[in-house]
Amino acid sequence: MRRNRFTFAAATLGAAVACGHRKTQQADAFVRDTIARSGAAPGVPVAIIPGLSGESHLSSVRQLTAGGENAEAYFSSDGMRLIFQSTRDGRRCDQQYVMNVDGSGLRRVSNGGGKTTCGYFFANDRKIFFASTHAADTACPPRPDPSRGYVWGLDPFDIYTANTDGSGLRRITNYGTYTAEGTLSPDGKTIVFTSLKDGDLDIYTMNVDGSAVRRLTTTPGYDGGAFFSPDGRKIVYRANHPADSTELVQYRSLLAQRMIRPNRMEIWTMNTDGSDQRQITSLGGANFAPVFTPDGRRIVFSSNYRNPRGPAAQNFDLFLMNSDGSGLEQVTTAPEFDGFPMFSPDGKKLVWASNRNARSPGETNIFLAEWK
């Protein structure tokens, strides 16, 4: 999910699950051997890796990064490039990077200050947008006090646009509070995003220049991680609305301290004008990063609903379901974190982030597979 979507994952990634899966161990060895033979350094793409049992929708799995924390990779509209966030180059928090879909041509496109998240291509791939905290402070934001338990911080992000090489940086929101999780409509005209600007974590839309801001959700609680359907008529998102007054007080207390506890979220859909808001999962646990399949009929998302507590809660898998929540099917089976799926524009490939094949605890990489 971003920390925003990604912060949630980053906490999950912090303690890698030991591999007890035979095929995962084989894949680990394969990647280590490939890197050793090639002399590749972290960040250099590696070869196709063996698939895992039960991952029938995925073939020709390729690891695009090797080392560090990498997540939230999203395709350009021509399907040739990916923008993603990564902690590397000696920096303590995420910056935005662009690379080709084979892992080559890696370059940083954010300015190196603060923390960034949620990058996306737009304007026929001539521009990008992403969220950054650098206006508030060029240093990384402080992390929440561990004594508060599992929470993530709502850092002071605002949304910026830039050319795809990082030049021409322009701020298009100016709220000075958590404003992030932006994704683009299919026609390239509208950004959907989450913001705390009106006192709650709600979903908004705006034009790509930051104008015509419109609030879509108003129910108390967290609404975010929104993506448009391929026809631009629907939005899928994750939400957690406190069930009673006690939960609401707890939620608002954390919110006042710019924190949220993201251990319970379900998947929702709505029309792009905010009407017809419907909860389509009741799985329990944390369900996030939902995206429509290219035909708009199904949704892929990440979930730990099978083991939502204790050490096993770190094992997120990708799942597939119909757009009404029926027909649930497991997509990934690695005994670690899998999240942030996105389909290529032609619908033939899936990119996602995973702890699989990690060479050290907390390592998260970008993977690309043929979708079957």
N, C-alpha and C positions, 0 to 999 in steps of 0.2 A: 504494500500500500504505500502511498507516498508517505513520507514521514509526516505528515500529509500522507501520500501513499507510501513513500519510502521509509519514513521514520518508523512506521509500524513494522515494516520488514526488517529494518536495521536492528531493532531490538531483538527480533526473532533470530536474526542471523548471528547475533553476538555469541551464541553458544552452539556450535555445530553439533548435530547428533552423530554419535559414533556409527560407523557403517557396519551393519550386520547383514547386509544384502549381498549375496554372492556376486551378482552381476554388477552391482555398484563397486565392489572391491576390484573386480576385473577392469571396469572402466577407469577407476582411479589409477591403477597400474599402467593402463594403456596411455593415459594422458601424461603421466610422469615420464614414461619411457619415450614418448613422442617429443616432449620438451627437451629431455636429456640428449636425444640423438640430434635434434636440430640446433641445440644451443640457444633456443629462444629465451628471451627474457620475459618477465611478467608483462602482460599486455599484448604480447605477440600472439596472433591467432594460431590455434592448433588444429589437428586433423579431425575428420569425422570420428565420433566415438561410438562404442557399442550401445545399442538401445537397451532398455530395461524391460523385463517381463511385465506384461500388462499395459504397455504404452502403445496400443495398437493404432492410435491416431497419428503417431509420430514416426518418421523414418529419416534416415540420413541426418542424425543429430550432430550438429557442429558447434563447438565451443569457440566463441568469438573473442573472449578476453581470457586472460590467465593471470590472476592476482589482484588483490585489493577488494574493494566493495563496489560493485557495478550493478545498476538496476534501472528499471523504467526505460527500456529501449523502445522507441517509437519510429515507425517507418516514415520516410519521405513519400510524397504522393506518387513518385515514379518507381518506388520500391527499391531504389538503388543505394540509399543511405539510411543510417539510424542515428538518432540523437538520444543520448542517455546521460545519466548522472553517475559520477564516480568519485571515490576518495582515492587519490593517487598523487604522484608528483610531490610527495612530502606534505600535502595539505591534510588538515585534520577533519575537514567536512567536505561535502559534495560540491563539485563544479560540473558544468555541462560540457560534454564532448560529442563530436560527430565522427563517425567512421563509415566506411563502405560496408555493405552487407557481408563481405567476406572477412571482415575484421581489419582490413588494411586502411591506410589513410587517416589514422587517428589524429585528431587535433582538438585542443581545448577551445571553446567558443564563448565561454563566460569570462569575466574580467579577473577572476581569481580572488575577489573579495567576498567576505561573508559566506553564506551557504546558499546553494541553489537547489531547485527541484523542478520537476514537471516540464521538461522541454518538449517542443513540438514544432514541426515544419509548417509553414503556410505561404501564401502568395506564390503558388506554383513552385514551391521549394526554393524560392529566392530569399526567404526570410525565416526566422525562427522566433518563438517566444518561450519564455521560461520565467520562473519566479526566483527572486533573490532577496537576501537580507542586507546586501552591501550598503544600501543607503542608510540603514540604521547603525551599522557597525561593520567595518571591513574585516574584523576578526570573526571567528566562528561563534555562533551563539552558545551560551552556557547550556550544558545538559541538565535535565531535571535532577533534583536530589534523589539518589537511589532509595532513601528512606521512605519516599512516597509510594514505593511499590512500582508496579509496571504502569508507567505513564509515558506519554510523549509530549514534548513541548510544542506550543503553538507559536513558532518564531515569527518575527515581524517581516514576513515576505510581502513584496509587491511584484506585479507582473511587468516584464520588460519585453520589448521586441528588439531584434538586431538582424543584420545581414548574416548569412550562414557562415561567414568567417569570423563573426563576433564583432565586426565594426558597426558603427551607426547605432549604438545602444540607445534605446529610448524608453522611458518609463511611461506606461499607459494606465497604471492605477497608482493612487497616492493616498492610501488609507493608513499606512504605518502600523498595520496590524495584520494578522494572518490572512493572506490573500494568495491562493495558490491552486494547485490541482487543475490547471487549465488544459482543456483539449478542444479540438476544432470540429466544427460542423462539416458535413460532406461537401457543401458548396463553398467552403473556405471563407465564409463571411462572418461567422459567429464563434466566439469562445465561450465555453461553459466552464465555470470555476467555482471554488468554494471560498467564502470569506467570513471573517468575524466582524466585519465593518459595522454591522447593525446590532452587535451584541450577542449574536448566536452564530453557530456554524451552519450557514445556509448556502444553497446553490443559487448561482446567478448566471445570467448570460450578458454578453456585451458584444459590440462590433469589434473587429480586430484592431481598430484604432483606439479602443477604450471608451467609446461613446455608447449611448443608449443602454445603460446598465439596467437590468431588470431582475428582480428577486423572484425566484421560483418556489422556494420552500419557506414555510413559516412555523412548522411544528417544532416545539422546543426539543433540542437534542442535536446530534451531529448528522448532517447530510453532506455527502461529498463523493469524491472519486468518480465523477460523472463522465460518461461517454455517449455520443450520439449513435443512433442506429444508422445503417448504411443509407436509408432513404431520408434521413434527417427529420423523421416525424416523432421519434421516441428518444428518451434518455434513460439509460440504466445507471444506477448509482448504489452506494452503500449507505446505510443509515442505522443509527441507534437512538431511539426516542425513549427517554426514561418512562418506566411503566407506572410509577406512582410518585407521590409527593416527596417521599424520602429519597428516592433515586434522583429526582429532579434537583433537590437541594444539594446532593453530593455532586452532581454534574456541574451545577452552577458555581459551586465552591471551587472546584478545580478550574473551571473556565476563567474565573476571576483571577486565578494565578497563572493563566495562560498555559493550561495543561488539560489533557484529556486522557481517559483510561479506555483504550480501544479493544478490550477483550471480548466485546459482544457487538456484532454488527450483522445485519441481514441485507439481502439484495432487494432493491425496489426498482420499479419503472414508473415513468410518467410521460405525458406528452411534452413537447418542447416549449409549450406555453405555461407549463406547470400544472396543468389539469390532469385528472385521472391518476393520482399518485397511488400506487399499489405495491404492497409488500408481496414478493413472489417466493421468498424462502422463509422457512421457520426451522432452520437446522440447528441453531445454537452455535456457540463459539464465535469465531471471527471469520466473516465472509467478506471478501473485498476484491478490488481490481476487476470488476465485471466488464466485459466487452462483448458486443454482438459478433456472431459469425458473419462472414461476408454476405450471406443470403438473408440476414436479418431474422432468421427463424429461431436461432438458438443463442445462448449466452455461455461464454467461458469465464470462469472466475476462480479465485483461490480461496481455500478454506482449510481450517483445522477442526471442523465440526466433529470428526470422529474421535479426536483426543484433545479436547479444548482446555485441559488443565494439566498442570505439572510439566515435567520435562518434555513429554510427548506433544505438548501444545506448540512446540517449535516446528513440528512436522506439518507444513502446509502442502497441499497438493492442488493441482488444477482439476476442475470439474466442468462438465458440459451439461447443459439442461435446455429444455425448450424455453421459449420466451415467456411462458406463463409459470415457469418453475417446475414443471413436470419432467419426467424422463431423465432423472439425474444419472450421470455416468462419470466415472473417474477417468481422467486423462493421463496424469503422471503418477508414478509409484515410487519415486526415490524417497528414502527415509529421512529426508531433509526438507528444507524450504524450497518450494516452487511457487512463483508468483509473477505478477505484472505481464500477463499475456497480451499480445497484439498480433493481428493477422496482417500479412502483406496485402497491398491494394488488390492484387489478383487473386487473393484467397488461397494461394498455394503453399504459403509458408506461415509458420508461427514462430514468433520470437518471445522469449521470456527470461526471467532471472532465476537462478537456482544456486543452492549450496552444493549440489552434486559435484563430484570430482575435485573438491576443495583440497588444496595442499596444506592449508593451515586453518585453524578455527576462525570462523567469522568471514571467510572468503566467500564472495558471491560473484558469479560470472554471468555473462550474457550467452544464451544458447539460441540456436536457430535450427528448425527442423522442417522437413516437408510435411504438410498436413494431409492426412488421409481420412 
